[in-house]
Structures are given as C-alpha cells and as structure tokens.
Amino acid sequence: MKIELDVHTHTIASGHAYSTLQEMVKAASEKGLKLLGITEHTSGIPGTCDPIYFRNLHVVPRRMYGVDLLLGAEINILDSTGQIDADEDLMKRLDLRIAGIHLLCYQHGTVEENTQGMIKVISNPSIQIISHPGDGTATLNFEPIVLAAKEHRTLLEINNSSLKPTRNKVDARDNNREILRLCKHYEVPVILGSDAHISFDIANYEYLYPLLQETTEQLRYRCSPADRQIRQINYAVALRQIGDYAQAEMVLRSINIDKYVASTIFNAPSLLISKYVYNSLSLEGLLQICSCKYVKSALSVFPSQFKSVDE
C-alpha cells in the first residue's frame, strides 16, 4: 500500500511530543509522503502551545523538502454539549481543523449526551476531521455519528496510536472495527491517522492494517434475517438521533419485526439494539409503528425501561 499523506501529527510545540517541525517534515519527505498535516493541541491539554503560536503560523512555508504542509490544530471537545476550546478567530488562521475528545479536559455525560455533543461538533462547518472517535475515552453510539459524518462531510479518523498495546485503550479495537463496518455500510469515507508524537511514527499505520483486514473479512459474511432487521432498527434510531424523524419513521414502517428478531434480541441482548431502543424509542412507538405480536415478548428483556401498551 502506497502512503501519500498523514495529517494528524504533533511537534514539540504540543508539549508532550519530541520532534521539531522541520524534523517531522524531513521524516515525511524520506518516507515519500506528498502531504503532511501538523496539528498541535489547543489550550485544554496541559503544556501545549499558547494561542499566539497558531496566530504566527503564516511565517511557516507550506512546502518544505518536497512535501506540502497543512498547519492546523487538534481542538479539544470539552464536554457532552459539544463545546470546543477554539474560537472562530483562531480557527480561521488554520489550514486544518481536527477535533477530538481527550481525557485530560473532557467532562463526561451519558452515552446519549456524549453522542449528541459529538454530532454537534461534526456539524460545525469549521471542523474537517474527528480524531480517534473510537478510542474509548467517551462512550458513544457510533451509528448516528457515522450518519452525521456522512451528512456534513466530516471525516472520522481511524487512529493508529489508539491501537498501540502500550496505550491500554481496551475498547479501541472493537470500537474502530464497528466504525469501519458502519462506514462501509453507509459508504462514508474515513481517514487514517498516525497521531505521531515523534518523527519516526509519521505514516506508521502498523496497528491499523490488521484491523482493516479483519473488517474486510467480516463484511464477507451474510447477515442473518435477525441481524438485518436489528440493524434496520438501529439505523432508524440513529436517524432519530440526528433529527431525521421522517426518514426514521419510513425505515421503521418498512420493517417486519418477526420471530427471528424476537428470539435474537431475547437470547443475545449484546446486539446494539438494546442500547439504542432503550434510550431512543418508547415501547409504544415501536409497537405502533412495527405492529407485530413478537415485539412485545422481545422487549421483555428490558422490563424496567419500558411500559407495556396494555398498562
């Protein structure tokens, strides 16, 4: 595989990286890259550069050692409402604007709040890439995030650094596999990022390649009828979360919830329908729209979360 770009990297200006800007560009040139993005952390990360650093980026050439440069920032998503730590004046000075969640400066909400906050950032026209959404720092529902990324043409990053064993991101592999599956299903492009904090790691995607291969092999298998129906329900709920209520209802009305789904949900509640239905659909709404006798028994695995229409 020929690698031509890496747009998520950091220099010593970020405070916890170990190569200079010129060292990074030289390494990119030696590796044959055509484009390098350098995206220093914004103020929410301790020890990073002062905002004046970004205001003076105009002095740096945008082509060095045969490599085109994008000079930008990795902006922090601060909380589950989607607040970020960069104002419009700073962002307009940047070639590239990445936004991501970092443990050092993020105030957690519920899964739904975290997801809605992420969707708000994705919808911000100034943000071009979401960094490491699958690293597990915040618990998220990925389906509405992928749909929002498609709608707003925002790239979701599959981050190599998050998958390093030394990072101990225990959910990163499964999360990124799910993001890749959903992006393939909905035809949403992704971008690979090294998140290099030293020149040797530029365009290093060694932990991503096995994951890409696993995803490709996983997609070769046909889904069971139950899986297909459950994914349709998940799709409808994700549409509701991004505000597309008309399309969500249309999808739900097209589903024939049958005994396969009922038994699958009952016997394998780990499937995603549990968290989506739990938080986004009432039992009454699901029964009325899908109108099938099997739904009531299927949802009996969530007795504390729903009221029966018979009550």
N, C-alpha and C positions, 0 to 999 in steps of 0.2 A: 504494500500500500504506500503510495506516494503522499507524503505530508507536506502541504504547502503553507499552512498557517497555524498559529497558536495565538489566540487573542486574550488569554487570561493568564497574566504573569505579573510578578511583583519584583521590585528592586529594593535596595537598602532604604529607600525613602519610606517604605511601609513600616519600617521599624523592627520587623522580625524576619526580614529576608536578607540575603547575603551576597548579592552581586550588584554591581553598578549598572546603570542604564547601558553604557557602552559595552560592558561585558556581556550583557544579555543580547544585545543586537549582534555582536560578533559571533556568539554561540549560535544564534538563529541563522546567520549567514553560513557558518560552517556546516550546519545541518541542511542547507539547501532550501530554507523557507523563503517564501516570497513576501509574506506579511507577518508582522509581529505586533501584538497588542500588549501594551504595558498599562496595567490598571491598578494603581496604588489604592490602598484602603483609605476611606474617608474617616472623619474625625471620631466616629464611635469606637474604633479599635484603639486601645491604648498604645502609645508610642509611635503612631503613624505621623505622616507629614502634616504641616499646617496648611490651611486652605490657600495661603499665598503661593504654595508650591504649584497648585493647579492653575492659578492665575498667571503664572510665568511660563507656562508650557509653550507659549508662542516662540520662545527662543530656541527650542529644540528642532533640528531638521527633521522632516518627515520621511526622509530616505537616507539611510546610512548603510555602508558596507553592502550595497546592493539589495537591501531589504526595505520595503515600505513599512512605515511605522504608524500605528494608531495609538495616541496617548490619551488615556482616559482614567476612569476610576471604578473601583468596586464599591458601590454605595451600599450602606447598611440599611436593611429593613429593620426598623426599630421595635415594632410591636404588631399585634394582630389586627390593628386598624389600617396597616399599610403605610404608616409614616416612614419617611426616609430622612437621612441626615445630610442631604444636599439640596440647596436651593436652586432656583432657576438660573440665577446669575452664575453660579459655579458650573452647572451642567451645560450651559451654552458654550463654555470655554473648552469643552472636552470633545475629542474625536469619537469616543466610545464610552457608553454608559452601561455598566453591568450593575445589577442589584442582587443582593443575597442576604440570607439570614445567618448571623453569627452569634454563637452562644454568649460571647462577652458583652453583647449590647442589645439582646432581644428580650422583650417581655412577652412571655407566652400567654396564649389564650386557649380556648377549647380548639378541638380539631376544626370545627366549622369556622370559628373566628380566625384561626391561622390561615385557613384556606381562602376565606374572603379577603383577608389582608393581602395575601399573595396575588389574588386576582386583581385587586385594586392597583398593585404595582405593575402587573403585567399590562394593564390597560393604560398606564401612563405613557404617552407618546414619546417621552424623552428616554425611556428605558428600552434598550435593544436586546439585552440578554439577561436571563435569570441564572445566577451562579449556583451550582450544586444544590438544586431543589430536592434531590433525593438523598442528601447526606444524613438525614435523620435528626438534625438539630431541632426542628419543629415537626410535629406530627401533622401531616397534610393528607387531604383527599386529592389524588392525582388526576382523576378523570376530569373534573371541572377545570383544573389548572391547565391540562393539555388542550381542552376545548377553548379556553380563554386565550392561550398562546396562539392557537390557530386563528382565532378571530382578530387578534390585534397584531399578528405577525411579529410576535416576540419569540426569540429563540430560547429554548430550555437547554441548559448545559448538562452534559454527562461528564462529570469531573473525575479525572484520574486520581488526584490526590486523596479524595474522599475514600477511595477503594484500597489505599495502601494499608496493609495489616498494622503498621505502626500507628495509624490514626485511630484504630479501635472504634470505627464507625460501624457498629454491629448491624444496623439496618440498611446500610448504604447499598449493598449488592442487591438485595431484594427490591428496595425502592427504585433503584435505577433500572432494574430489569422490568419492573412494572411501567415505568415511564416510557421505556423503549417500546414495550408491547403496545401501549396506548397510542404512542406517536406513530407507530407503524400502522395501526388500525385506522386512525383518523387522518393519516397522510400529513403529519405535522413534522417539519424538519427539526433536527436537533443539531447542536454544535458540541464538538469535543473540546475539552479544555484541560491543560496540564495543571493549571494553578501553580506554576513553577515559582519557587521562592529562592532558587539558585540557578545559575545558568545551565548547569548540567541537566536540569529537568525540563528544559524547554522542549516542547513537542514530544514529551515522554508520555505515551498512552498505553504502557505495557499492561496495566490492570484493566483497561477498557476493552482490549481486543478479545479476551476470553468471554467477557460479558456480551459483547456484540455477537459472537459466535453462538453462545447459549440462546440468545434471543432469536436468532435466525432459525436455529433448530427447533425451538419451542413453537414457533409460528407455523411449522410444517404440519403439526398435528391438527386434525379437525376437532372442533369443539362438539361436545355432546349437545343434544337439544336443551338440556337444563342449563348448560353453560351459556349457550346463545341467548336464552331468554333472560337469564340473570344479567348478562352484560347489557341487554337492551334496557332493562330496568335501571341499571346503574347509569347508563347513558342518559336516560330520561331525567334521573335525579340530578346528574351533573349539569344538564341543560337548565334545570330549575335554579341551580346554584349560581349560574352565570346570568340569570334573568331572562332566559329564553323560554317563557312559560308556554307559549303557543306550540312551539316545536316539541317541548317535553310532553304535553298532553297528546299530541299527534303520535309520538312514539309509543306512549303507554297504551293508547287505544288500538294500536296495531298488534299488540302482544296478546297471545292466547296463553295465559298462565295455566299450565296443565300439571298433571300429577308428577311429571318428571321434575319440574321446578320445586313443587311442594316437597317431594322426598329429598331432593338435593339440599335444599335450604335446611330442612329438618336435621339431616344427617351430617351436613358439612357447613355449619354456620360460619366457618372461617372465610367462606367466599364473601366478596366485597359487599354483597347486597345487605348484609347485616348492618354495617355502619352507615351506609347511605340511606336505607329505608328508615333506620332508627332516628336519624337526625333530620330528614327532609320530607318525608311523606307521612301523612296520617293513615292509619289503617282504613278509616272510612273512605278517604280519597282513593286509595289503591283498590279497594273492593269495588267502589262505584265505577271507576274507570275501566278496570280489567274484568269486573263482573264474572268471577269464576269461583266455583264452590271450593276449589282446592286452596285458594289463597288463605282463607281463614285458618285452616289447620297448619299451613306452612308457617304463618306468622306466630303460631303459638310458641315458637322458640323464643319470642320476645314478649312475654306476658306483661312485664312491668312497664313496657314502653308504649303500649297501645291499648286503646279501648275498643271493645267489640262494638260493631254496629248494632248488635242486638241489645246492648245495655241501655 
